[in-house]
Amino acid sequence: MALQGEKCRLADPGVYVAISSEADQGSEGNHTIRWLEVHWHDVTDSQEGDFVGLWNEDPSESLGTPLHQNPASGSDGMFRTSEEWNGSLVPTTLDGVGDSCLPYWAGYVRDGVLIYSSCLMIRPRWLEAQKAHLSYTHLTKVALPGTHDAGASDHYAAGTIADVVGRWTFAQDESLWEQLVFGVRYVDMRIAYYPETEEKLFVNHGEVRIAPLQGYIDDVVSFMRQTNEVVIFDIHRLPHGFDGFPERHKELIEVLETNFANWMTPKDLYPDPIMDELWTTGARLIVTYPSSEGSQSVYLWPSVYHLWGDVNTLEDLESYMYTGIPQQANRGSLWSAMTELTPSALDVSLNRWGGLRGAAAITNTPVTQWFRHDWWDQVNIISMDFFLSSDVISVAVEANEMRGRCVWKWASERAKRWWSSSGSNVTAYNTKSKFNGL
């Protein structure tokens, strides 16, 4: 626990490795090329001669010569290296795999001395690693990184959607498996129904069909089987084929319940369970449904609230989020700050930003800083496009650690009932809250 007077903030200087949202296509047009970036932040004492670099081994053990380096001027900045991201580094199974570094490190060097460093991490078990101080925290008081339009990934449909459409369709590069392995714990999904095709259920972005739903479900099932993490599968919209067809809703619900049965969180834990309820029961997968037909199921939760500005400038996004996030901080049910830009019809026709990749290049670094500086103790879920071009996962992990140390918490009545029924030993848990009941 934090001592009285300890500063509770996340704005310490540092560096991180990101993967560019902007990309090129390979020579055959079916391979997306992205590049490693080095970001530095909050270095208020930068000096002439400082530089940042990218290493393929830990520079704190041996500084050596970086793969790439660039002068660092000012308190914040980024440089994009020519190092191409190698997606094959993401493991396809988690047997014996924990939260760990991939072979990319960022470093900040002054006068031949490494001042700050960090690595690009996979975090398949980060929530469980914080179980000691998160167990008696309500889910809405846990900071969770998320992906907007999580299924609109060119992983599932590379080369099948024309570039002019794809640049405004794809919002992610990674599969759901890869998103979860990197540390995402909320996925925003759009599911459609096509009666004329062999596969009926698809993931869409609006009216654009991406890929059959089953592949996405298989990714989530594989992750749930191999970890003890809590995941939110938020069916945000049903954009095509469901209106007026209750039997199609029934079909989708049966698919969800059949595949996710071992982990689905029952609806009677809605709206705001403590984390220990999810871990102890094993009901760690919250699935939401955006239509009244979801009431047929004892498992499907009401939709997550989406704090969405529907704005197309960084300034308007900043204004909307800085107003809206404090208003939602004590909502008491799941909510997500949707921190992406939304193109207008004119933006699309003029190819503004070069598509959603260019929009993410504008937003993701500032959003990371806003989260780090000001929102870390307020946000429930923070969602974005092309999440690896940000540092929100690391910030979320650190934010939860800081909340555990800095926020004195009194146990809510719900938590007390849970401890009593589960036989948990609570004598050592001293709590006091600046939040309304965690």
C-alpha positions as CSV (number, residue, x, y, z in Angstrom):
1,M,0.0,0.0,0.0
2,A,1.1,3.5,-0.7
3,L,2.3,5.6,2.2
4,Q,0.5,8.8,2.8
5,G,2.0,11.6,0.7
6,E,3.3,9.2,-1.9
7,K,2.7,10.6,-5.4
8,C,0.3,8.6,-7.4
9,R,0.9,9.2,-11.0
10,L,2.2,7.4,-14.1
11,A,4.0,10.3,-15.8
12,D,7.6,9.2,-15.1
13,P,9.9,9.5,-18.1
14,G,10.4,6.4,-20.3
15,V,10.5,4.8,-23.7
16,Y,8.5,2.1,-25.4
17,V,8.5,0.1,-28.6
18,A,5.4,0.3,-30.9
19,I,4.5,-1.1,-34.2
20,S,3.4,1.4,-36.8
21,S,-0.3,1.5,-37.8
22,E,0.7,2.8,-41.3
23,A,1.9,0.1,-43.6
24,D,2.9,-1.0,-47.0
25,Q,1.8,-4.1,-49.0
26,G,4.3,-6.7,-49.9
27,S,5.3,-7.3,-53.6
28,E,2.4,-9.8,-54.1
29,G,-0.1,-7.5,-52.3
30,N,-1.0,-10.0,-49.6
31,H,1.5,-9.2,-46.9
32,T,1.3,-6.2,-44.7
33,I,4.6,-4.6,-43.9
34,R,4.8,-2.5,-40.7
35,W,7.8,-1.0,-38.9
36,L,9.1,-0.8,-35.3
37,E,8.9,2.6,-33.7
38,V,10.7,4.0,-30.7
39,H,8.8,6.5,-28.5
40,W,10.1,8.5,-25.6
41,H,7.9,10.5,-23.2
42,D,8.1,13.0,-20.3
43,V,11.9,13.5,-20.6
44,T,11.8,17.1,-19.3
45,D,15.6,17.3,-18.9
46,S,16.6,16.2,-22.4
47,Q,20.1,17.3,-23.5
48,E,21.9,17.8,-26.7
49,G,23.5,14.5,-27.7
50,D,20.8,12.3,-26.2
51,F,19.6,9.5,-28.5
52,V,17.0,6.7,-28.6
53,G,17.7,3.4,-30.1
54,L,16.2,0.0,-31.0
55,W,18.0,-3.1,-29.8
56,N,17.4,-6.8,-30.4
57,E,18.7,-7.7,-26.9
58,D,18.4,-6.1,-23.5
59,P,20.6,-2.9,-23.6
60,S,20.7,-2.8,-19.8
61,E,22.8,-6.0,-20.0
62,S,25.0,-4.9,-22.9
63,L,24.5,-1.5,-24.5
64,G,26.5,-2.3,-27.6
65,T,25.4,-0.8,-30.9
66,P,21.7,-0.5,-31.5
67,L,20.0,-1.7,-34.6
68,H,18.8,1.8,-35.2
69,Q,19.2,5.1,-33.4
70,N,18.1,8.6,-33.7
71,P,18.7,11.9,-31.8
72,A,16.2,12.6,-29.0
73,S,15.2,16.2,-28.7
74,G,12.3,17.6,-26.6
75,S,10.4,15.8,-23.8
76,D,8.3,13.6,-26.1
77,G,8.9,12.1,-29.6
78,M,9.0,9.1,-31.9
79,F,11.1,7.8,-34.7
80,R,10.1,5.1,-37.1
81,T,12.9,2.6,-37.8
82,S,13.3,0.6,-41.0
83,E,13.0,-2.6,-39.0
84,E,10.0,-4.6,-40.2
85,W,7.7,-6.2,-37.7
86,N,7.9,-10.0,-37.7
87,G,4.5,-11.3,-36.7
88,S,5.8,-14.9,-36.4
89,L,7.3,-13.9,-33.1
90,V,3.8,-14.2,-31.5
91,P,3.5,-17.7,-30.0
92,T,0.7,-20.0,-31.4
93,T,0.4,-21.8,-28.0
94,L,1.0,-20.7,-24.5
95,D,2.4,-23.9,-23.0
96,G,5.1,-22.6,-20.6
97,V,4.7,-19.0,-21.9
98,G,4.2,-16.1,-19.6
99,D,4.4,-12.4,-19.8
100,S,7.7,-11.8,-21.5
101,C,9.8,-9.7,-23.9
102,L,10.0,-10.1,-27.6
103,P,13.4,-9.4,-29.0
104,Y,12.9,-5.7,-29.4
105,W,14.0,-3.1,-26.8
106,A,13.9,0.7,-26.8
107,G,16.5,2.7,-24.9
108,Y,17.3,6.3,-24.1
109,V,21.0,7.0,-23.9
110,R,22.9,10.0,-22.5
111,D,26.7,10.3,-22.5
112,G,27.0,6.6,-23.2
113,V,24.7,5.7,-20.3
114,L,21.4,4.0,-20.6
115,I,18.8,6.1,-18.8
116,Y,15.5,4.4,-19.7
117,S,14.6,1.2,-21.4
118,S,11.7,-1.2,-22.1
119,C,10.8,-4.1,-24.3
120,L,7.9,-5.0,-26.6
121,M,6.0,-7.5,-24.5
122,I,3.4,-10.2,-24.9
123,R,1.2,-10.3,-21.8
124,P,-1.0,-13.4,-21.9
125,R,-1.3,-13.6,-18.1
126,W,-1.1,-10.0,-16.9
127,L,-4.5,-9.9,-15.1
128,E,-3.8,-13.2,-13.2
129,A,-0.4,-11.8,-12.2
130,Q,-2.2,-9.0,-10.4
131,K,-4.7,-11.2,-8.7
132,A,-3.3,-10.4,-5.2
133,H,-4.5,-6.8,-5.3
134,L,-7.3,-7.1,-8.0
135,S,-9.3,-10.0,-6.4
136,Y,-11.6,-7.8,-4.4
137,T,-11.8,-5.0,-7.0
138,H,-15.0,-4.5,-9.0
139,L,-14.6,-5.2,-12.7
140,T,-15.6,-1.6,-13.6
141,K,-12.6,-0.4,-11.5
142,V,-10.1,-2.4,-13.5
143,A,-8.4,-0.7,-16.4
144,L,-8.7,-2.9,-19.4
145,P,-7.1,-2.4,-22.8
146,G,-9.5,-3.0,-25.7
147,T,-9.7,-3.1,-29.5
148,H,-12.3,-1.2,-31.5
149,D,-13.8,-3.2,-34.3
150,A,-11.6,-6.1,-33.2
151,G,-12.7,-8.4,-35.9
152,A,-12.0,-6.0,-38.7
153,S,-8.5,-7.4,-39.1
154,D,-6.7,-8.0,-42.3
155,H,-5.3,-11.1,-40.6
156,Y,-8.6,-12.8,-41.5
157,A,-9.2,-11.2,-44.9
158,A,-5.8,-10.0,-46.3
159,G,-6.0,-9.6,-50.1
160,T,-9.8,-10.3,-50.3
161,I,-11.0,-6.7,-49.9
162,A,-10.0,-4.1,-52.4
163,D,-7.5,-1.5,-51.2
164,V,-9.9,1.4,-51.6
165,V,-12.4,-0.3,-49.3
166,G,-9.9,-2.0,-47.1
167,R,-8.2,1.2,-46.0
168,W,-11.6,2.3,-44.4
169,T,-12.5,-1.2,-43.3
170,F,-9.6,-2.8,-41.5
171,A,-9.1,-1.4,-37.9
172,Q,-6.6,-4.0,-36.7
173,D,-3.8,-6.2,-38.0
174,E,-3.7,-8.9,-35.4
175,S,-6.1,-11.9,-35.0
176,L,-8.1,-12.2,-31.8
177,W,-5.6,-14.7,-30.6
178,E,-2.8,-12.3,-31.1
179,Q,-4.7,-9.4,-29.6
180,L,-5.3,-11.4,-26.4
181,V,-1.8,-12.7,-26.2
182,F,-0.5,-9.1,-26.4
183,G,-2.8,-8.2,-23.5
184,V,-6.1,-7.0,-24.9
185,R,-9.0,-8.0,-22.6
186,Y,-11.9,-6.4,-24.4
187,V,-12.9,-7.1,-28.0
188,D,-15.6,-5.0,-29.8
189,M,-17.4,-7.3,-32.3
190,R,-19.9,-6.8,-35.1
191,I,-21.7,-10.0,-36.3
192,A,-23.8,-10.4,-39.4
193,Y,-26.0,-13.2,-40.9
194,Y,-25.9,-14.2,-44.6
195,P,-28.6,-16.9,-45.4
196,E,-27.4,-17.4,-49.0
197,T,-23.8,-18.6,-48.1
198,E,-22.6,-21.9,-46.7
199,E,-21.3,-20.1,-43.6
200,K,-24.1,-18.0,-42.2
201,L,-22.5,-16.1,-39.4
202,F,-19.8,-13.6,-40.3
203,V,-17.9,-10.8,-38.6
204,N,-18.4,-7.4,-40.4
205,H,-17.3,-3.9,-40.3
206,G,-20.5,-2.1,-41.0
207,E,-21.9,-3.7,-44.2
208,V,-18.5,-5.0,-45.3
209,R,-18.1,-8.8,-44.7
210,I,-14.7,-9.8,-43.2
211,A,-14.6,-13.5,-42.4
212,P,-16.7,-16.3,-40.9
213,L,-17.4,-16.0,-37.1
214,Q,-16.1,-19.4,-36.2
215,G,-12.5,-18.5,-36.7
216,Y,-12.8,-15.7,-34.2
217,I,-14.6,-17.9,-31.7
218,D,-11.8,-20.6,-32.0
219,D,-9.2,-17.9,-31.2
220,V,-11.1,-16.9,-28.0
221,V,-11.7,-20.5,-27.0
222,S,-8.0,-21.4,-27.4
223,F,-7.0,-18.4,-25.3
224,M,-9.5,-19.2,-22.5
225,R,-8.4,-22.8,-22.3
226,Q,-4.7,-21.9,-21.9
227,T,-5.0,-19.0,-19.4
228,N,-6.9,-17.8,-16.3
229,E,-7.6,-14.4,-17.8
230,V,-10.9,-12.4,-17.7
231,V,-12.1,-11.4,-21.2
232,I,-15.0,-9.3,-22.5
233,F,-16.5,-10.4,-25.9
234,D,-18.7,-7.4,-26.6
235,I,-21.1,-7.9,-29.5
236,H,-21.5,-4.2,-30.2
237,R,-23.8,-4.5,-33.3
238,L,-25.6,-6.9,-35.5
239,P,-25.4,-4.9,-38.7
240,H,-26.9,-7.3,-41.3
241,G,-29.4,-10.1,-41.6
242,F,-30.9,-10.3,-38.1
243,D,-33.8,-7.7,-38.1
244,G,-37.1,-9.5,-38.2
245,F,-35.6,-13.0,-37.9
246,P,-35.8,-14.3,-34.3
247,E,-34.6,-17.7,-35.4
248,R,-31.3,-16.2,-36.6
249,H,-30.8,-14.7,-33.2
250,K,-31.5,-18.1,-31.7
251,E,-28.9,-19.7,-34.0
252,L,-26.2,-17.2,-33.0
253,I,-27.0,-17.5,-29.3
254,E,-26.7,-21.3,-29.6
255,V,-23.3,-21.0,-31.3
256,L,-22.0,-18.7,-28.6
257,E,-23.3,-20.8,-25.7
258,T,-22.0,-24.1,-27.3
259,N,-18.5,-22.8,-27.9
260,F,-18.1,-20.6,-24.8
261,A,-20.1,-22.7,-22.3
262,N,-17.1,-23.5,-20.0
263,W,-16.3,-19.9,-19.3
264,M,-19.4,-17.7,-19.8
265,T,-20.2,-15.4,-16.9
266,P,-23.9,-15.8,-15.9
267,K,-26.1,-12.8,-16.2
268,D,-26.9,-12.8,-12.5
269,L,-23.4,-11.4,-11.8
270,Y,-24.3,-8.3,-13.9
271,P,-23.5,-5.4,-13.7
272,D,-20.3,-5.3,-11.6
273,P,-18.8,-8.4,-10.1
274,I,-15.6,-8.4,-8.1
275,M,-12.8,-10.1,-9.9
276,D,-12.6,-13.0,-7.4
277,E,-16.1,-14.0,-8.3
278,L,-15.0,-14.5,-11.9
279,W,-11.7,-16.3,-11.0
280,T,-13.1,-18.6,-8.3
281,T,-16.1,-19.7,-10.4
282,G,-14.1,-19.9,-13.6
283,A,-16.8,-17.8,-15.3
284,R,-14.3,-15.5,-16.9
285,L,-15.8,-14.7,-20.3
286,I,-18.4,-11.9,-20.4
287,V,-20.4,-12.0,-23.6
288,T,-22.8,-9.1,-24.4
289,Y,-25.7,-9.0,-26.8
290,P,-27.1,-5.8,-28.3
291,S,-30.7,-7.0,-28.9
292,S,-33.6,-7.9,-26.7
293,E,-33.3,-11.5,-27.9
294,G,-30.3,-11.8,-25.6
295,S,-32.8,-12.0,-22.7
296,Q,-33.4,-15.6,-23.8
297,S,-30.0,-16.5,-22.4
298,V,-29.0,-16.7,-18.8
299,Y,-25.5,-15.8,-19.9
300,L,-25.7,-12.9,-22.3
301,W,-25.1,-9.5,-20.6
302,P,-26.5,-6.2,-21.8
303,S,-24.2,-4.2,-24.1
304,V,-21.1,-2.4,-22.8
305,Y,-21.7,1.4,-22.8
306,H,-19.5,3.0,-25.5
307,L,-18.2,6.5,-24.9
308,W,-18.0,7.4,-28.5
309,G,-17.5,11.0,-29.7
310,D,-18.2,10.5,-33.4
311,V,-15.5,13.1,-34.2
312,N,-12.9,13.4,-36.9
313,T,-10.2,15.6,-35.4
314,L,-7.8,15.0,-32.6
315,E,-8.8,18.2,-30.8
316,D,-12.5,17.2,-30.8
317,L,-11.6,13.7,-29.6
318,E,-9.5,15.2,-26.7
319,S,-12.3,17.5,-25.7
320,Y,-15.0,14.8,-25.8
321,M,-13.0,12.3,-23.8
322,Y,-11.8,14.8,-21.2
323,T,-15.4,15.7,-20.6
324,G,-16.9,12.3,-20.8
325,I,-14.5,10.1,-19.0
326,P,-15.0,11.8,-15.5
327,Q,-18.7,11.5,-16.0
328,Q,-18.5,7.8,-16.5
329,A,-15.9,6.9,-13.9
330,N,-18.4,5.7,-11.4
331,R,-21.0,4.3,-13.8
332,G,-21.3,1.0,-12.0
333,S,-21.5,-1.1,-15.3
334,L,-19.0,-1.8,-18.0
335,W,-18.0,1.1,-20.2
336,S,-15.4,1.7,-22.9
337,A,-13.7,4.9,-24.0
338,M,-13.7,4.5,-27.8
339,T,-10.6,6.6,-28.7
340,E,-10.6,6.4,-32.5
341,L,-11.5,9.0,-35.1
342,T,-14.6,8.5,-37.1
343,P,-14.4,9.5,-40.8
344,S,-17.2,11.4,-42.4
345,A,-18.4,10.6,-45.9
346,L,-16.3,13.5,-47.1
347,D,-13.2,12.2,-45.3
348,V,-13.6,8.9,-47.2
349,S,-14.1,10.5,-50.5
350,L,-11.1,12.7,-50.1
351,N,-9.0,9.8,-48.7
352,R,-8.3,11.9,-45.6
353,W,-5.4,10.4,-43.5
354,G,-5.0,7.7,-46.1
355,G,-7.5,5.6,-44.3
356,L,-8.0,4.3,-40.7
357,R,-4.3,3.5,-40.4
358,G,-3.4,7.1,-40.9
359,A,-6.1,8.1,-38.4
360,A,-4.6,5.8,-35.8
361,A,-1.2,7.3,-36.4
362,I,-2.7,10.7,-35.4
363,T,-4.5,9.5,-32.3
364,N,-2.7,6.6,-30.6
365,T,0.4,8.4,-29.3
366,P,-1.6,11.3,-27.7
367,V,-4.3,8.9,-26.3
368,T,-1.5,6.9,-24.7
369,Q,-0.2,10.1,-23.0
370,W,-3.7,11.2,-21.9
371,F,-4.3,7.8,-20.4
372,R,-0.9,7.8,-18.7
373,H,-1.2,11.3,-17.3
374,D,-4.9,11.9,-16.6
375,W,-7.1,8.9,-17.1
376,W,-5.2,6.1,-15.5
377,D,-7.4,6.2,-12.3
378,Q,-10.7,6.7,-14.1
379,V,-11.0,4.6,-17.3
380,N,-12.7,1.1,-17.2
381,I,-12.0,0.0,-20.9
382,I,-9.9,2.0,-23.4
383,S,-10.4,0.9,-27.0
384,M,-8.6,1.9,-30.2
385,D,-7.7,0.9,-33.7
386,F,-4.3,-0.7,-34.5
387,F,-3.5,-1.0,-30.8
388,L,0.1,-1.9,-31.2
389,S,0.9,1.6,-32.4
390,S,0.2,2.7,-28.8
391,D,1.4,1.8,-25.3
392,V,-2.0,1.5,-23.7
393,I,-1.5,-2.1,-22.6
394,S,1.6,-1.3,-20.6
395,V,-0.1,1.8,-19.2
396,A,-3.2,-0.3,-18.2
397,V,-1.0,-2.9,-16.4
398,E,0.8,-0.1,-14.5
399,A,-2.4,1.8,-13.8
400,N,-3.9,-1.3,-12.1
401,E,-0.8,-1.7,-10.0
402,M,-0.9,2.0,-9.0
403,R,-4.6,1.8,-8.2
404,G,-3.9,-1.1,-5.9
405,R,-1.2,0.9,-4.1
406,C,-2.7,4.3,-4.1
407,V,-6.4,3.9,-3.6
408,W,-7.4,2.9,-0.1
409,K,-10.5,0.7,-0.4
410,W,-13.3,-0.2,2.0
411,A,-14.9,-3.5,1.0
412,S,-18.3,-3.2,-0.6
413,E,-21.2,-5.2,0.8
414,R,-21.0,-7.4,-2.3
415,A,-17.4,-8.2,-1.7
416,K,-18.0,-9.0,2.0
417,R,-20.8,-11.4,1.0
418,W,-18.5,-13.1,-1.5
419,W,-15.6,-13.4,1.0
420,S,-18.1,-14.9,3.5
421,S,-19.5,-17.5,1.1
422,S,-16.2,-18.4,-0.4
423,G,-14.4,-18.8,3.0
424,S,-11.7,-16.3,2.0
425,N,-9.4,-14.9,4.7
426,V,-9.9,-11.2,4.7
427,T,-8.2,-10.2,7.9
428,A,-5.2,-8.8,6.1
429,Y,-7.1,-6.8,3.6
430,N,-7.3,-3.1,4.5
431,T,-9.4,-1.0,2.2
432,K,-10.6,2.5,1.7
433,S,-12.0,4.0,-1.5
434,K,-12.0,7.2,-3.3
435,F,-14.3,5.4,-5.7
436,N,-17.9,4.7,-4.8
437,G,-17.7,1.1,-3.6
438,L,-14.6,0.2,-5.7
